[in-house]
Amino acid sequence: MSVAAGREFLSIPGPTTVPDEVLRAMHRPAVDIYSGGLIDVTMSLLEDLKRVFRTSGYTYIYAANGHGAWEAALCNVLSRGDKILVLESGRFALGWGEMAQKLGVKVEVLQGDWRRAVRPDQVEERLRADKGHEIKAILVVQVDTASGVVNDIPAISKAIRAASHPALFMVDAVASLGTMPFEMDAWGIDVAVSGSQKGLMTPPGLGLVAASERAFALHGTANLNTPYWDWGFREGEEHYQKYCGTPPEHLIFALRRALDMLFEEGFEAAFERHRLLAEAVRRAVAVWSEGEALAFNITEPKERANSVTTVLWQRGDSPQPLIDYAREKCGVILGVGLGPLSGKAFRIAHMGHVNAPMVLGTLGVVEAGLNALGIPHGRGGVQAAIDWLGASVRP
């Protein structure tokens, strides 16, 4: 027997649920790529992405996923044999570094803890030791959706400046852009990357990159640069050059509507919505953890992301039965554990197009699954989430 009906609800950290308004924006015929309104849409998006990244620099839209944005960022500023420093705090900074290594870049990993954020003091210490400035770039993610951590990007930037190191500061904002503050220029970020499918409420398929003046100046000499990723080509006057070919029209229409929705809500309101809903999830997980079968993967409360919560499975078995119950019996898809957390964790996403009914419904399904499967847990997790929202969201 099941209580699921209709389409399944995604509670995974990407792709996230796409608003109906965004889906409707895509439901239109293809248009001429050389003239007319599509050109205006492209130019408006490139300008508005500066508002989202909070930069006066350059912005680019690629027909690609977040990995494509990674490669675009690397290729435009690095050359074969360059050395970079990757700040570990989960799976995705490591993945970005692995891509760089395959491109011929030397990669050093500043080893971290999948249960903690990057320590800025360790970054400063390593950079001070790099007397010859061999490290050309520093890679980090703001939110790692595998571990569920949020890194303190301003503090890391301060550490780089304190070490008086000239390395480029490159930040992955795939799982954070639109969900929490991101200040590219104010935080001294040289290259930022994101994707369409998370906080920006658009289907997967658009990789987004922002570059500072300092980063842009390197693209002409970076010998990893190739025609498709090249920032210089995409600065050309012809519309097709903005995409190095045929534009991904319907995703462009979707992103235009999604950004309009974000602007209508307002950045601060969107950030507060994510904070409140994330804390509701954390209140529930804290109660469930009293049964000692579950725990937060991220041990420090202030280092838990407002985009996703990774729940550690402390039993000897796997969380897969709970994940299966949520999907098959209730129609809710939870995220699985990644990397070292595979088979040892599940993830609850709360980013992008998300509201209280969605979050409380997901928490209710998890709690029902814990009951149905006889998994030890503290009682009243959903009520704790309700109490938090009731006390925090006033008329």
MIDREN-973727 format. One record per residue (C-alpha): residue number from 1; residue in three letters; x negated, y, z negated. Coordinates in steps of 0.5 Angstrom, whole numbers. Example, Ala and Ser with C-alpha at 12.3 -4.5 7.8 and 13.67 -1.06 7.14 Angstrom:
<rodos>
RODO   n res    px    py    pz
RODO   1 ALA   -25    -9   -16
RODO   2 SER   -27    -2   -14
</rodos>
This chain:
<rodos>
RODO   n res    px    py    pz
RODO   1 MET     0     0     0
RODO   2 SER    -2     7     2
RODO   3 VAL     0    14     0
RODO   4 ALA    -4    17     6
RODO   5 ALA     0    20    12
RODO   6 GLY    -2    24    18
RODO   7 ARG    -9    26    19
RODO   8 GLU   -14    25    14
RODO   9 PHE   -17    31    10
RODO  10 LEU   -24    32    10
RODO  11 SER   -28    34     4
RODO  12 ILE   -35    33     7
RODO  13 PRO   -40    38     8
RODO  14 GLY   -39    39    15
RODO  15 PRO   -36    38    19
RODO  16 THR   -31    42    15
RODO  17 THR   -23    43    16
RODO  18 VAL   -22    48    22
RODO  19 PRO   -16    53    21
RODO  20 ASP   -10    53    25
RODO  21 GLU   -12    60    28
RODO  22 VAL   -19    58    30
RODO  23 LEU   -16    52    34
RODO  24 ARG   -11    56    37
RODO  25 ALA   -16    61    39
RODO  26 MET   -19    55    43
RODO  27 HIS   -13    53    46
RODO  28 ARG   -13    57    53
RODO  29 PRO   -16    56    60
RODO  30 ALA   -23    57    62
RODO  31 VAL   -25    64    64
RODO  32 ASP   -30    67    69
RODO  33 ILE   -37    67    66
RODO  34 TYR   -40    72    70
RODO  35 SER   -35    78    69
RODO  36 GLY   -29    80    64
RODO  37 GLY   -27    79    57
RODO  38 LEU   -32    73    55
RODO  39 ILE   -38    78    56
RODO  40 ASP   -35    83    51
RODO  41 VAL   -33    77    46
RODO  42 THR   -41    75    47
RODO  43 MET   -43    82    45
RODO  44 SER   -39    83    40
RODO  45 LEU   -41    76    36
RODO  46 LEU   -48    78    37
RODO  47 GLU   -47    84    33
RODO  48 ASP   -42    81    28
RODO  49 LEU   -47    76    27
RODO  50 LYS   -52    81    24
RODO  51 ARG   -46    83    19
RODO  52 VAL   -46    76    17
RODO  53 PHE   -54    75    16
RODO  54 ARG   -54    82    14
RODO  55 THR   -60    84    19
RODO  56 SER   -62    89    24
RODO  57 GLY   -66    84    27
RODO  58 TYR   -64    80    33
RODO  59 THR   -59    74    33
RODO  60 TYR   -58    68    38
RODO  61 ILE   -52    63    39
RODO  62 TYR   -54    56    42
RODO  63 ALA   -50    51    45
RODO  64 ALA   -53    46    39
RODO  65 ASN   -52    44    32
RODO  66 GLY   -56    46    26
RODO  67 HIS   -62    42    28
RODO  68 GLY   -62    45    35
RODO  69 ALA   -62    52    31
RODO  70 TRP   -68    49    27
RODO  71 GLU   -72    47    33
RODO  72 ALA   -70    54    36
RODO  73 ALA   -73    58    30
RODO  74 LEU   -79    53    30
RODO  75 CYS   -81    54    38
RODO  76 ASN   -81    61    38
RODO  77 VAL   -85    63    32
RODO  78 LEU   -90    57    32
RODO  79 SER   -96    54    36
RODO  80 ARG   -99    47    36
RODO  81 GLY  -104    46    30
RODO  82 ASP  -100    51    26
RODO  83 LYS   -99    49    19
RODO  84 ILE   -93    50    15
RODO  85 LEU   -91    49     8
RODO  86 VAL   -84    46     7
RODO  87 LEU   -81    47     0
RODO  88 GLU   -77    40    -2
RODO  89 SER   -71    41    -6
RODO  90 GLY   -67    35    -2
RODO  91 ARG   -66    32     5
RODO  92 PHE   -66    38     9
RODO  93 ALA   -72    42     8
RODO  94 LEU   -76    36     9
RODO  95 GLY   -72    34    16
RODO  96 TRP   -74    41    18
RODO  97 GLY   -81    40    17
RODO  98 GLU   -80    33    20
RODO  99 MET   -78    36    26
RODO 100 ALA   -84    41    26
RODO 101 GLN   -89    35    25
RODO 102 LYS   -86    32    32
RODO 103 LEU   -87    38    35
RODO 104 GLY   -94    38    34
RODO 105 VAL   -94    43    27
RODO 106 LYS   -98    41    21
RODO 107 VAL   -94    40    15
RODO 108 GLU   -95    41     8
RODO 109 VAL   -89    39     3
RODO 110 LEU   -89    42    -4
RODO 111 GLN   -86    37    -7
RODO 112 GLY   -80    38   -11
RODO 113 ASP   -74    34   -15
RODO 114 TRP   -68    32   -12
RODO 115 ARG   -64    34   -18
RODO 116 ARG   -67    41   -19
RODO 117 ALA   -68    48   -15
RODO 118 VAL   -75    50   -12
RODO 119 ARG   -79    53   -17
RODO 120 PRO   -82    60   -15
RODO 121 ASP   -88    60   -19
RODO 122 GLN   -90    54   -16
RODO 123 VAL   -89    57    -9
RODO 124 GLU   -93    63   -11
RODO 125 GLU   -99    58   -14
RODO 126 ARG   -99    55    -8
RODO 127 LEU  -100    61    -4
RODO 128 ARG  -105    64    -8
RODO 129 ALA  -109    58    -7
RODO 130 ASP  -109    59     1
RODO 131 LYS  -114    64     1
RODO 132 GLY  -115    63     8
RODO 133 HIS  -108    64    10
RODO 134 GLU  -108    58    14
RODO 135 ILE  -100    57    12
RODO 136 LYS   -96    60    18
RODO 137 ALA   -89    59    15
RODO 138 ILE   -85    57     9
RODO 139 LEU   -79    53    10
RODO 140 VAL   -73    52     5
RODO 141 VAL   -66    51     5
RODO 142 GLN   -61    56     1
RODO 143 VAL   -56    50     0
RODO 144 ASP   -58    43     1
RODO 145 THR   -52    39     2
RODO 146 ALA   -55    32     0
RODO 147 SER   -57    34    -7
RODO 148 GLY   -52    40    -8
RODO 149 VAL   -57    45   -10
RODO 150 VAL   -58    52    -9
RODO 151 ASN   -64    55    -8
RODO 152 ASP   -66    62   -11
RODO 153 ILE   -68    65    -4
RODO 154 PRO   -69    72    -7
RODO 155 ALA   -74    69   -13
RODO 156 ILE   -78    65    -7
RODO 157 SER   -79    71    -3
RODO 158 LYS   -81    75    -9
RODO 159 ALA   -86    70   -10
RODO 160 ILE   -89    70    -3
RODO 161 ARG   -90    78    -4
RODO 162 ALA   -93    77   -11
RODO 163 ALA   -98    72    -7
RODO 164 SER   -99    77    -2
RODO 165 HIS   -99    72     3
RODO 166 PRO   -97    74    10
RODO 167 ALA   -93    67    12
RODO 168 LEU   -87    68    16
RODO 169 PHE   -81    66    11
RODO 170 MET   -76    62    14
RODO 171 VAL   -69    60    11
RODO 172 ASP   -64    55    13
RODO 173 ALA   -57    58    11
RODO 174 VAL   -53    52    15
RODO 175 ALA   -49    50     8
RODO 176 SER   -49    57     5
RODO 177 LEU   -47    63    10
RODO 178 GLY   -40    65     9
RODO 179 THR   -40    62     2
RODO 180 MET   -45    66    -2
RODO 181 PRO   -49    72    -1
RODO 182 PHE   -54    72     4
RODO 183 GLU   -59    78     5
RODO 184 MET   -64    77    11
RODO 185 ASP   -67    84    11
RODO 186 ALA   -67    86     3
RODO 187 TRP   -70    79     2
RODO 188 GLY   -75    79     7
RODO 189 ILE   -73    73    11
RODO 190 ASP   -76    73    18
RODO 191 VAL   -72    67    21
RODO 192 ALA   -65    65    19
RODO 193 VAL   -61    59    22
RODO 194 SER   -54    57    21
RODO 195 GLY   -49    53    24
RODO 196 SER   -42    54    26
RODO 197 GLN   -39    48    23
RODO 198 LYS   -39    49    15
RODO 199 GLY   -38    56    12
RODO 200 LEU   -36    59    19
RODO 201 MET   -30    55    20
RODO 202 THR   -31    53    27
RODO 203 PRO   -32    46    30
RODO 204 PRO   -39    44    31
RODO 205 GLY   -43    46    37
RODO 206 LEU   -46    53    36
RODO 207 GLY   -53    54    33
RODO 208 LEU   -54    61    30
RODO 209 VAL   -61    64    29
RODO 210 ALA   -63    71    27
RODO 211 ALA   -70    74    27
RODO 212 SER   -74    80    24
RODO 213 GLU   -78    84    29
RODO 214 ARG   -84    81    26
RODO 215 ALA   -82    74    28
RODO 216 PHE   -79    77    35
RODO 217 ALA   -86    79    36
RODO 218 LEU   -89    72    36
RODO 219 HIS   -84    69    41
RODO 220 GLY   -89    71    47
RODO 221 THR   -95    68    44
RODO 222 ALA   -92    62    41
RODO 223 ASN   -94    56    45
RODO 224 LEU   -88    51    43
RODO 225 ASN   -83    56    46
RODO 226 THR   -79    53    52
RODO 227 PRO   -74    56    57
RODO 228 TYR   -68    54    53
RODO 229 TRP   -70    56    46
RODO 230 ASP   -74    62    48
RODO 231 TRP   -71    69    45
RODO 232 GLY   -74    73    51
RODO 233 PHE   -70    70    56
RODO 234 ARG   -64    71    52
RODO 235 GLU   -65    78    51
RODO 236 GLY   -64    79    59
RODO 237 GLU   -59    83    62
RODO 238 GLU   -55    77    65
RODO 239 HIS   -49    74    61
RODO 240 TYR   -51    67    63
RODO 241 GLN   -58    69    60
RODO 242 LYS   -55    69    53
RODO 243 TYR   -54    62    53
RODO 244 CYS   -59    60    58
RODO 245 GLY   -53    57    63
RODO 246 THR   -46    56    62
RODO 247 PRO   -43    59    56
RODO 248 PRO   -40    54    51
RODO 249 GLU   -33    58    52
RODO 250 HIS   -28    55    47
RODO 251 LEU   -33    55    42
RODO 252 ILE   -34    62    43
RODO 253 PHE   -27    64    42
RODO 254 ALA   -27    60    36
RODO 255 LEU   -32    63    33
RODO 256 ARG   -30    70    35
RODO 257 ARG   -23    68    31
RODO 258 ALA   -27    65    25
RODO 259 LEU   -31    71    24
RODO 260 ASP   -25    76    25
RODO 261 MET   -22    72    19
RODO 262 LEU   -28    72    15
RODO 263 PHE   -28    80    16
RODO 264 GLU   -21    80    14
RODO 265 GLU   -22    77     8
RODO 266 GLY   -28    81     6
RODO 267 PHE   -35    78     4
RODO 268 GLU   -34    79    -3
RODO 269 ALA   -27    76    -3
RODO 270 ALA   -30    70     0
RODO 271 PHE   -36    69    -4
RODO 272 GLU   -31    69   -10
RODO 273 ARG   -26    64    -7
RODO 274 HIS   -32    59    -6
RODO 275 ARG   -35    61   -14
RODO 276 LEU   -28    60   -17
RODO 277 LEU   -26    53   -13
RODO 278 ALA   -33    51   -14
RODO 279 GLU   -33    52   -21
RODO 280 ALA   -26    48   -21
RODO 281 VAL   -30    42   -18
RODO 282 ARG   -35    42   -23
RODO 283 ARG   -30    43   -29
RODO 284 ALA   -27    36   -27
RODO 285 VAL   -34    33   -26
RODO 286 ALA   -36    35   -33
RODO 287 VAL   -30    32   -36
RODO 288 TRP   -31    25   -32
RODO 289 SER   -38    25   -34
RODO 290 GLU   -36    24   -41
RODO 291 GLY   -35    16   -39
RODO 292 GLU   -42    16   -37
RODO 293 ALA   -41    13   -30
RODO 294 LEU   -42    19   -27
RODO 295 ALA   -46    25   -27
RODO 296 PHE   -48    32   -24
RODO 297 ASN   -54    30   -19
RODO 298 ILE   -57    37   -20
RODO 299 THR   -58    38   -28
RODO 300 GLU   -59    45   -29
RODO 301 PRO   -52    49   -28
RODO 302 LYS   -54    55   -25
RODO 303 GLU   -57    51   -19
RODO 304 ARG   -51    48   -17
RODO 305 ALA   -48    50   -10
RODO 306 ASN   -42    53    -9
RODO 307 SER   -41    50    -2
RODO 308 VAL   -42    42    -5
RODO 309 THR   -42    38   -11
RODO 310 THR   -46    32   -11
RODO 311 VAL   -44    27   -16
RODO 312 LEU   -49    22   -19
RODO 313 TRP   -47    14   -19
RODO 314 GLN   -50    12   -26
RODO 315 ARG   -47     5   -25
RODO 316 GLY   -51    -1   -22
RODO 317 ASP   -46    -2   -17
RODO 318 SER   -44     3   -11
RODO 319 PRO   -39     9   -11
RODO 320 GLN   -37     6    -4
RODO 321 PRO   -30     3    -7
RODO 322 LEU   -28    10    -9
RODO 323 ILE   -30    13    -3
RODO 324 ASP   -26     7     1
RODO 325 TYR   -20     8    -4
RODO 326 ALA   -20    16    -3
RODO 327 ARG   -20    15     5
RODO 328 GLU   -16     9     6
RODO 329 LYS   -10    10     0
RODO 330 CYS   -10    17     0
RODO 331 GLY   -13    20     7
RODO 332 VAL   -18    24     3
RODO 333 ILE   -25    23     6
RODO 334 LEU   -31    24     1
RODO 335 GLY   -38    25     3
RODO 336 VAL   -43    19     2
RODO 337 GLY   -50    20    -1
RODO 338 LEU   -56    21     3
RODO 339 GLY   -63    19     3
RODO 340 PRO   -65    17    -4
RODO 341 LEU   -58    18    -6
RODO 342 SER   -55    13    -1
RODO 343 GLY   -51     8    -5
RODO 344 LYS   -52    12   -11
RODO 345 ALA   -48    18   -10
RODO 346 PHE   -42    22    -7
RODO 347 ARG   -40    29    -5
RODO 348 ILE   -34    33    -6
RODO 349 ALA   -35    39    -1
RODO 350 HIS   -31    46    -2
RODO 351 MET   -34    51     3
RODO 352 GLY   -31    54     9
RODO 353 HIS   -23    54    10
RODO 354 VAL   -22    51     3
RODO 355 ASN   -17    54    -2
RODO 356 ALA   -14    51    -9
RODO 357 PRO    -9    46    -6
RODO 358 MET   -14    43    -2
RODO 359 VAL   -19    43    -8
RODO 360 LEU   -14    40   -13
RODO 361 GLY   -11    35    -8
RODO 362 THR   -18    32    -7
RODO 363 LEU   -20    32   -15
RODO 364 GLY   -13    29   -16
RODO 365 VAL   -15    23   -11
RODO 366 VAL   -22    22   -14
RODO 367 GLU   -18    22   -21
RODO 368 ALA   -13    17   -18
RODO 369 GLY   -19    13   -15
RODO 370 LEU   -23    13   -22
RODO 371 ASN   -16    10   -25
RODO 372 ALA   -14     5   -20
RODO 373 LEU   -21     2   -20
RODO 374 GLY   -22     2   -27
RODO 375 ILE   -29     6   -27
RODO 376 PRO   -30     9   -34
RODO 377 HIS   -29    17   -34
RODO 378 GLY   -27    22   -39
RODO 379 ARG   -19    24   -38
RODO 380 GLY   -16    30   -36
RODO 381 GLY   -21    32   -30
RODO 382 VAL   -16    35   -26
RODO 383 GLN   -13    39   -32
RODO 384 ALA   -19    42   -33
RODO 385 ALA   -20    45   -26
RODO 386 ILE   -13    47   -27
RODO 387 ASP   -14    51   -33
RODO 388 TRP   -20    54   -31
RODO 389 LEU   -16    57   -25
RODO 390 GLY   -11    59   -29
RODO 391 ALA   -15    63   -34
RODO 392 SER   -19    66   -28
RODO 393 VAL   -14    68   -23
RODO 394 ARG    -9    73   -25
RODO 395 PRO    -3    76   -22
</rodos>
